[in-house]
Amino acid sequence: MNAFFTQLFRPVVDSEAATRKHLLWWMLLRLLLMSVLCITAALLRDRSNNLIIPPLPQTSFFLLALCLFSIGSAFLLQKANFKGRKLKAFVLAQLWADALFVAFFVYATGCSFSNFTPLFILPIITAGLILYKPGSLILATGSTFLYAAVLLVELYGPLPEYFQATNYRRPVQLLMLLTPFAFYGLLFFLSALLSGQMGSRLHRTQQALRKTTQAYGQLAHLYRQIFNDISTGIITTDPAGRINSYNQAAASITGCKRAQVLGEPLARHFSAIADHLSENQGRSVCDFVKPDGEAIRLGYSCAPLRLVESEDREAGLAKVITLQDISRVERMERQMREAEKLAAIGEMSAMIAHDFRNPLAAISGSAQMLSMSADSSQAGATRVTATLAAIILRETGRMEKTIADFLLFARPQPPRQQWFQLRPVLEDQIARFLGAGERFSNLTLQWDIPVDMLCWADQGQIGVIVRQAVENAWLEVQENQAIILIRAFVQELPGEHNSLSLEVCDQGPGIPVELREKVFAPFFSHRAKGTGLGLAIVRQIAQQHGGTALIDESEDYRCIVRITMPQPKIAPR
C-alpha cells in the first residue's frame, strides 16, 4: 500500500510516459476509493439515521458508471497516444469528471449534510501534482462551482425520496448554506495553493535530483571505466586495513584474483607492501612473488583517503595504493646502461686500434727489411731470420686486417650512392683483394652477373661487402679446391623501387639454422682465429643502403650469403 501511494503522489517530471502512468494510477485509486466508501456506507446504513446513503440499486449503478468510465478512459489513454497539450487537456478532463462524480456523490449522500464533501480535495491535489498550480486552481474553481450547484439544487430543486427516512432537514434560507459554501470553498483553494506549490517545488527538486543522478551516473561510469581500464594497479583499503576495491590491472600484475583479496587484510596477500606502508611515503620498490611462483619487482606508492570528518586525524583514514610491475623497466634500464657501456668501450677500442696501426706498420716494415737483409746473410742464419720475418709479417698482417675491420665496423661511413656497372667494379676489387697474397691460390671464382647490370650503391662499400663474404666463404672451404659463385639479379616489385639481390655461394659445410642469425652479431665466430666482424660488416653496410643480409642454402650450395638492397626503377640511359 505504501508503494501504491508513493507511485500515485510522486510528482511528474517532464515525461509524457510518467504523466500517463500517474493518471492510470489515479483512475485505479478513485475506483477503489469510491467502491470502499460506498460499500462501507451501505454496511453502516441500517445502524444510524444520520448517515444518508442511496439504496443499493442506485449505489450499484453509480459504481458501474464509474467503473465503465475509468476503463474507457484508460483504454482511450493507451490507444489514442495523446501528446503535448492534448495530453494535458485529457488529464484536465479526467479530473473535471472526477469532480463531477464527487458532486453527484455528495448530492446523493445529503448535499450540505454529506460527510463526503472533502472528496472534492482529492482531484484538486492530483491536479496540483500532475498539472501544478494552474491545474489545481482550475480544479478548485470548478469544484467550488459544482459544490455551489449542489447547494442550490438542495435549496430549490428536487431531492431523493430516501432522504425522508433519515434525520435530514432541508434548508429553507440561502443564508443557511453560506457557511458550508464559504468553508469548503476556502478549503478547496487552500488545498489548490498548497498542492500546486508542493507539486511545483517537488517537480523542481526532482528535476535537480534527476540531473544530479545523471551526472553522478556518468561520473560513476567514468570512474569504473578508468578504474578497470587503467594499466596501473589500484588497491584501496578501509580504515581497518581491509581491501575494499581492487582493479583488473592489479589482478594482472600481482596474479591474485579479485574474489580472493576483497574484504581481506592487506597484509595477508601483500605483506611486502603492508610492512613498509606509511602515509607520506613516495614511490617504493619491493620484491613480490606471485601465487604461481614468479618473482617480480613491484613499484608502489600510497596516499591517504579521509572518508569521514573527524577531529582524530587517524580516524576514518583509508588508503589508496598504486602498483606497477617495473621488472621490464629495470631490465631495459640495465640493457641501456650496458649498451652505453659497450658504446663507450667501442669508442675507446676504436681509438686504441687506431693508435696500434702505426706501431704495427713500423713492425711490419722492419720485418720486411729484415727479410730482405736475410737474403745476403749466411745460410743458417738466413733460414732462421727468414722464418721469423715470415711469422712477423703474417701475424702483423692478420692484426692489421682485424684492426681495419674493427674500425670499419665501429666507424661506419654514410654511403655515397651512384649508378655504376656492378660486375666490372666487383671484378676489379676482388682481383686486387685476391692478388694481395698467395693464400687464395686454391680459390676459383665464378660469375653470374650480366656485364651491363647497373647498381645504385656506394662502389667502395659494395666491394667491401663482396670481399668480406668471399673471404668468409673461402675460410670455410680453404682445405679443398674452393669454388665460389658470385651472382646478382633484380626483382621487379610494385611501387617506386625494385630489389637487387647479390649472392655469394659456396659448397662448404654450411651454417646450421640455429646459428644463421647469430653469425651477423659482432664478434661472434665459430672459428678459433675468427674475428666475428666479417658478416657483421656485411649486414651493417646492407642496412645503411636500406636493405639487409641473411644466410640461406640450396641444393647446389650449402651456404648462400644473400644481400638485398632497394633500387630505383628509373636508371640512367
Phi, psi and omega in degrees: 000320178299319178296325179298310181290329176297316177295322184291312188263012174288130182296147183277134172267182183286069179217122180293327177296320179292323178297315178299319181297315180295322180294320177296320177297321179293320176301317179294320181295314182296324179293315179294317183295313180294323178296315180296318181295316181294318181292319179295317180294322179295324179290329181268358186299315185283351183264347182212134176277350181279344182262118183262116181228136178296158176297166185302318180299315179294320179296317179297318179297320180296314180294323178295316179298318179296319181295314179297319179297317181294316180296315179297320179294319179295318178297317179296322180296323181284323187271325186285336178055054179295145179221154174060231182295326179297322178293317178295322177296322178294318178298315180296321178296320178297318181289325174297319178296322177298316178297324178292319176299318179297321179297316177298319182293320178295319177299318184284346183247023171119006178055243182291343179265003184290140176275358186251012179300324179299350178296339176302335185290329184299310176299327179295314179296319179298319177298322179296324181281328183265316184254000178066199191300316179301316180295319181293323178292322177297316179293324178295318178296313180297319179294322178297317178294320179295321178292323176296322178296321178298317180294322180291321176297320178298325184279320188242344187258185180284152178238151178299148183291331183289353175297330186291340181275004181242185178275014183294137175234122185289133176296147182247349180229148180296328181296334180291339182262353182293324182296307178297326179295314181295318182297308184288327176299313177298319179298320180297314183288325175296319177297321180296314181296315182292313181293322178295317178296316180295318180297317179296317180293317178295327178296314178295320179296317181290325175298314178297321179295321180295317178297318179296320179295318178296315179297319178296319178297317178296318179295319179295320178296317178298317179298315180297320181294315178295316183299321183274331186264343183294145183280348178273133176288136181231129176231133174240146180235153175277176181301336179278358179086015178264144183285123179243353171207149191198110188274174185294324180297321178297320178296320180291322183288313187271341183080002178265127181287153183299317182296335182281334188251338182297131181083354181267153175297143180301321184292340183291321183253337184229060183295327180298330178275313185297327183291336183242020184274130175223161189293325188249018184284152176271213181284131180232164182228142177212163173273133182227137180250121179290164178302332179276004177095353180286131179263131179228164173262124187247123173262134184213158174215159185227143176221146181281151173232113179266107186274332181228152177279129180206148176292330177281116184293339180274343182283144177065023184263108175262178182222148170240130185240129176253141185234149172211139174277108184259015180300313181295320180298317180293322176298318179295321178296318178296318179297320178296319178296319178294321178295318177296321179294317179296322179297318179295318178297319179298318179295317179294320180295323178297320178294318179295316180299321179296320179291334180287339186295320181295311176300322179296321178297319178295317178297316182296317179296318179296321179295323179295317178295322178297320179295320180292321181288336180292337181294335183255006182265184179295159189294312183294311178296327180297316182296318180295315180297317181296320180296314180296319180296322179296319179296316180298316181295318181296314185288321178293326176296317179295319179296320181295320178293319178299315179294321179296317178295320180297315178295325178295323179281320185284331181233069181293142178262141177297139183291143174252091189279143177202165177278136175205162177280121191293311188294312179302320180296315181293318179300319181295313183291321179292322179297316178294324180292315182287333181280358183284347180195167182272000185289343181263024184294334180267012184263130176240123180260138174239141185243135174227060180229125177302140183298325184265011180291130179263149181225138177256099183191182173273119185302312182297318182288326174296322176298319178298317179303308184293319179300315181295318180293320179295316180296320178298319178294319181296322180296333179282333187237018189294339181285342180243180174290113188270126175242119182237132180255131174244119182222160180209148176205158181249132178254125179287131181231152173292151181106202186271346186231148167261182181235125176264126176249122178243121187237140172241114189245139176222167182250032179283197182289347181082175181242127179304150183301321184290346180255357187293337176267327182292330184294344178272354178285142180299138175067017174263126179207141177262004176258147186297321183257013180281146179272338181076021182248342187300302181289332175297321177294320179302310181293321181299314180294319179299317179293326176296333177271007180085012182241207180203176179223144179209168179253135179219181176208163177218184180293327184270332186231127183284336180221127178231118172267111185251124176249126178242138181218143177289146180229132175301147182284334182264112179255153180294146179272000000 
